[in-house]
Amino acid sequence: MIILGLTGSVGMGKSTAANMLRKMGVPVHDSDAEAHIAMAPGGPAIAALAKVFPEAYMQANDSIDRKILGPIVFKDPAKRKILEDIVHPLVIEGQQRFLKEQRRHGVGIVALDIPLL
């Protein structure tokens, strides 16, 4: 199976390229969407993030408030690294599940949309 890596900064056309590939029948895994799933209420990253960033943890719905978390991690590289160390392995697991599923279906080419490739 051929695996394409689709990457680039904000505004570079990743979403447009991913949509074009989908229209051509190429399955595309969206790493940003996978990260959002990991951080969704009750998601697999929530417990670890709540321990490290308690000020962003919303106990009422077992979630992380991204509006609180964003300024914390984007002005402190060490805290951003901690966030990435928690979320990125979960994204990679999602990518691996996607690839395994596509192989099982005999797909010949896929794309991984990974902004931080």
Backbone as CSV, one residue per row, in Angstrom:
resi,resn,N_x,N_y,N_z,CA_x,CA_y,CA_z,C_x,C_y,C_z
1,MET,0.841,-1.179,0.000,0.000,0.000,0.000,0.886,1.241,0.000
2,ILE,0.540,2.192,-0.852,1.243,3.476,-0.901,0.610,4.394,0.138
3,ILE,1.462,5.009,0.965,0.988,5.935,1.994,1.546,7.313,1.674
4,LEU,0.644,8.249,1.383,1.036,9.634,1.122,0.974,10.420,2.425
5,GLY,1.950,11.277,2.644,1.931,12.193,3.773,1.557,13.575,3.283
6,LEU,0.451,14.102,3.780,-0.042,15.418,3.391,0.232,16.363,4.558
7,THR,1.096,17.353,4.336,1.483,18.234,5.428,1.642,19.665,4.936
8,GLY,1.717,20.592,5.859,1.901,21.998,5.527,1.343,22.882,6.625
9,SER,1.716,24.130,6.596,1.268,25.092,7.601,-0.178,25.502,7.351
10,VAL,-0.699,26.293,8.262,-2.059,26.829,8.140,-2.174,27.609,6.837
11,GLY,-3.256,27.387,6.106,-3.509,28.118,4.871,-2.754,27.618,3.655
12,MET,-2.122,26.460,3.766,-1.331,25.922,2.659,-2.145,25.053,1.701
13,GLY,-3.395,24.741,2.050,-4.240,23.960,1.153,-4.350,22.488,1.489
14,LYS,-3.988,22.095,2.714,-4.090,20.684,3.097,-5.521,20.170,2.972
15,SER,-6.468,20.943,3.477,-7.871,20.506,3.425,-8.348,20.387,1.985
16,THR,-7.955,21.328,1.148,-8.335,21.273,-0.264,-7.729,20.030,-0.918
17,ALA,-6.456,19.794,-0.667,-5.789,18.620,-1.236,-6.420,17.329,-0.716
18,ALA,-6.730,17.296,0.593,-7.353,16.102,1.172,-8.717,15.850,0.527
19,ASN,-9.487,16.895,0.323,-10.794,16.741,-0.317,-10.661,16.275,-1.761
20,MET,-9.656,16.766,-2.463,-9.415,16.317,-3.838,-9.079,14.819,-3.859
21,LEU,-8.231,14.406,-2.919,-7.874,12.990,-2.840,-9.113,12.143,-2.536
22,ARG,-9.936,12.601,-1.606,-11.163,11.861,-1.273,-12.065,11.717,-2.503
23,LYS,-12.194,12.811,-3.268,-13.022,12.758,-4.480,-12.470,11.754,-5.489
24,MET,-11.162,11.514,-5.436,-10.524,10.539,-6.326,-10.613,9.123,-5.746
25,GLY,-11.239,8.996,-4.578,-11.408,7.681,-3.971,-10.298,7.262,-3.038
26,VAL,-9.409,8.182,-2.683,-8.301,7.865,-1.782,-8.761,8.099,-0.338
27,PRO,-8.710,7.069,0.506,-9.043,7.268,1.910,-8.010,8.204,2.571
28,VAL,-8.499,9.142,3.363,-7.633,10.117,4.016,-7.886,10.084,5.520
29,HIS,-6.816,9.973,6.281,-6.913,10.048,7.746,-6.563,11.463,8.173
30,ASP,-7.432,12.083,8.949,-7.262,13.457,9.417,-6.702,13.449,10.838
31,SER,-5.429,13.784,10.985,-4.780,13.756,12.292,-5.343,14.798,13.245
32,ASP,-5.728,15.962,12.733,-6.344,16.976,13.593,-7.651,16.448,14.185
33,ALA,-8.451,15.798,13.366,-9.710,15.227,13.856,-9.433,14.168,14.916
34,GLU,-8.395,13.379,14.708,-8.024,12.336,15.677,-7.621,12.977,17.007
35,ALA,-6.887,14.084,16.953,-6.492,14.797,18.178,-7.722,15.348,18.896
36,HIS,-8.682,15.849,18.136,-9.919,16.364,18.746,-10.693,15.232,19.427
37,ILE,-10.706,14.059,18.816,-11.366,12.903,19.431,-10.683,12.547,20.744
38,ALA,-9.360,12.560,20.751,-8.601,12.225,21.966,-8.903,13.196,23.104
39,MET,-9.195,14.457,22.729,-9.425,15.489,23.731,-10.909,15.797,23.936
40,ALA,-11.790,15.059,23.280,-13.235,15.261,23.428,-13.668,14.823,24.826
41,PRO,-14.823,15.276,25.275,-15.303,14.847,26.594,-15.234,13.330,26.754
42,GLY,-14.562,12.899,27.821,-14.393,11.474,28.083,-13.364,10.798,27.215
43,GLY,-12.663,11.561,26.373,-11.676,10.992,25.447,-10.465,10.402,26.157
44,PRO,-9.663,9.651,25.420,-8.536,8.939,26.029,-7.412,9.831,26.565
45,ALA,-7.380,11.101,26.182,-6.329,11.996,26.690,-6.769,12.775,27.922
46,ILE,-8.048,12.750,28.236,-8.591,13.635,29.264,-7.954,13.417,30.635
47,ALA,-7.849,12.200,31.089,-7.317,11.949,32.442,-5.896,12.490,32.589
48,ALA,-5.047,12.211,31.608,-3.661,12.683,31.679,-3.600,14.204,31.592
49,LEU,-4.403,14.782,30.712,-4.405,16.244,30.572,-4.939,16.921,31.831
50,ALA,-5.935,16.329,32.466,-6.500,16.897,33.688,-5.463,16.949,34.803
51,LYS,-4.585,15.945,34.859,-3.531,15.926,35.882,-2.499,17.019,35.649
52,VAL,-2.143,17.219,34.386,-1.084,18.164,34.046,-1.606,19.599,33.922
53,PHE,-2.834,19.745,33.449,-3.429,21.069,33.223,-4.769,21.167,33.958
54,PRO,-4.754,21.090,35.296,-6.017,21.079,36.039,-6.855,22.339,35.829
55,GLU,-6.200,23.453,35.522,-6.941,24.698,35.315,-7.805,24.654,34.055
56,ALA,-7.490,23.740,33.131,-8.266,23.613,31.897,-9.274,22.466,31.953
57,TYR,-9.249,21.709,33.043,-10.141,20.556,33.161,-11.525,20.998,33.616
58,MET,-12.546,20.536,32.899,-13.937,20.828,33.232,-14.577,19.534,33.739
59,GLN,-14.632,19.401,35.050,-15.120,18.169,35.666,-16.577,17.879,35.304
60,ALA,-17.376,18.914,35.136,-18.807,18.732,34.869,-19.074,17.851,33.657
61,ASN,-18.224,17.961,32.632,-18.436,17.107,31.449,-17.177,16.335,31.064
62,ASP,-16.254,16.190,32.022,-15.023,15.411,31.817,-14.343,15.808,30.514
63,SER,-14.025,17.108,30.430,-13.419,17.617,29.199,-12.320,18.620,29.522
64,ILE,-11.600,18.985,28.478,-10.582,20.020,28.559,-11.106,21.230,27.804
65,ASP,-11.055,22.381,28.435,-11.464,23.625,27.779,-10.286,24.109,26.938
66,ARG,-10.399,23.951,25.635,-9.303,24.287,24.725,-8.995,25.787,24.734
67,LYS,-10.009,26.617,25.051,-9.786,28.058,25.115,-8.906,28.427,26.302
68,ILE,-8.936,27.627,27.340,-8.054,27.832,28.491,-6.697,27.191,28.216
69,LEU,-6.703,25.989,27.656,-5.464,25.248,27.413,-4.568,25.941,26.386
70,GLY,-5.163,26.480,25.325,-4.381,27.083,24.246,-3.350,28.101,24.708
71,PRO,-3.757,29.154,25.420,-2.776,30.146,25.858,-1.701,29.568,26.783
72,ILE,-2.057,28.556,27.553,-1.083,27.937,28.460,0.032,27.273,27.663
73,VAL,-0.330,26.466,26.681,0.679,25.675,25.971,1.387,26.452,24.872
74,PHE,0.751,27.490,24.324,1.394,28.202,23.224,2.355,29.285,23.686
75,LYS,2.323,29.622,24.975,3.336,30.569,25.449,4.423,29.884,26.281
76,ASP,4.300,28.576,26.470,5.296,27.836,27.244,5.674,26.564,26.480
77,PRO,6.831,26.580,25.798,7.234,25.413,24.989,7.304,24.104,25.778
78,ALA,7.679,24.170,27.052,7.754,22.948,27.856,6.359,22.358,28.071
79,LYS,5.381,23.211,28.302,4.006,22.725,28.495,3.417,22.234,27.178
80,ARG,3.780,22.895,26.087,3.312,22.425,24.772,3.862,21.029,24.492
81,LYS,5.111,20.804,24.858,5.733,19.485,24.667,4.998,18.426,25.485
82,ILE,4.604,18.775,26.702,3.848,17.840,27.538,2.523,17.486,26.859
83,LEU,1.827,18.495,26.353,0.570,18.257,25.632,0.806,17.326,24.451
84,GLU,1.828,17.615,23.663,2.132,16.786,22.494,2.499,15.359,22.893
85,ASP,3.225,15.210,24.005,3.606,13.872,24.470,2.397,13.044,24.897
86,ILE,1.325,13.715,25.287,0.095,13.014,25.670,-0.763,12.716,24.439
87,VAL,-0.941,13.702,23.580,-1.899,13.574,22.475,-1.309,12.856,21.259
88,HIS,-0.066,13.138,20.905,0.499,12.570,19.678,0.507,11.042,19.636
89,PRO,0.847,10.350,20.724,0.770,8.879,20.647,-0.643,8.374,20.353
90,LEU,-1.649,9.083,20.848,-3.034,8.687,20.574,-3.383,8.915,19.109
91,VAL,-2.860,9.989,18.534,-3.076,10.258,17.108,-2.397,9.174,16.275
92,ILE,-1.195,8.811,16.649,-0.465,7.760,15.929,-1.217,6.431,16.016
93,GLU,-1.785,6.126,17.187,-2.590,4.904,17.318,-3.773,4.943,16.352
94,GLY,-4.411,6.098,16.238,-5.527,6.240,15.309,-5.090,6.048,13.870
95,GLN,-3.929,6.593,13.534,-3.390,6.414,12.183,-3.135,4.939,11.908
96,GLN,-2.570,4.247,12.887,-2.261,2.830,12.712,-3.538,2.009,12.543
97,ARG,-4.594,2.343,13.301,-5.883,1.648,13.133,-6.427,1.891,11.720
98,PHE,-6.332,3.134,11.271,-6.786,3.487,9.921,-6.027,2.683,8.870
99,LEU,-4.700,2.650,8.976,-3.893,1.921,8.001,-4.206,0.427,8.016
100,LYS,-4.367,-0.125,9.197,-4.695,-1.557,9.315,-6.028,-1.855,8.638
101,GLU,-7.012,-0.988,8.881,-8.337,-1.159,8.275,-8.263,-1.070,6.748
102,GLN,-7.499,-0.113,6.253,-7.385,0.056,4.798,-6.671,-1.141,4.168
103,ARG,-5.636,-1.643,4.836,-4.944,-2.840,4.334,-5.900,-4.022,4.287
104,ARG,-6.705,-4.163,5.347,-7.658,-5.267,5.412,-8.646,-5.210,4.251
105,HIS,-8.954,-4.011,3.788,-9.877,-3.836,2.667,-9.156,-3.850,1.313
106,GLY,-7.839,-4.035,1.328,-7.092,-4.128,0.080,-6.897,-2.809,-0.649
107,VAL,-6.951,-1.712,0.083,-6.779,-0.395,-0.522,-5.328,-0.229,-0.952
108,GLY,-5.116,0.325,-2.146,-3.774,0.450,-2.692,-3.054,1.730,-2.358
109,ILE,-3.806,2.798,-2.044,-3.192,4.082,-1.736,-4.063,4.813,-0.719
110,VAL,-3.406,5.408,0.273,-4.090,6.210,1.307,-3.276,7.471,1.541
111,ALA,-3.888,8.414,2.235,-3.170,9.641,2.615,-3.346,9.898,4.098
112,LEU,-2.285,10.349,4.710,-2.327,10.768,6.108,-2.168,12.278,6.133
113,ASP,-3.212,12.973,6.550,-3.197,14.436,6.683,-2.618,14.728,8.064
114,ILE,-1.341,15.160,8.071,-0.606,15.329,9.335,0.065,16.702,9.322
115,PRO,-0.558,17.710,9.933,0.045,19.053,9.921,1.463,19.089,10.505
116,LEU,1.749,18.239,11.488,3.058,18.280,12.151,3.958,17.137,11.718
117,LEU,3.862,16.717,10.472,4.638,15.574,9.972,6.119,15.757,10.174
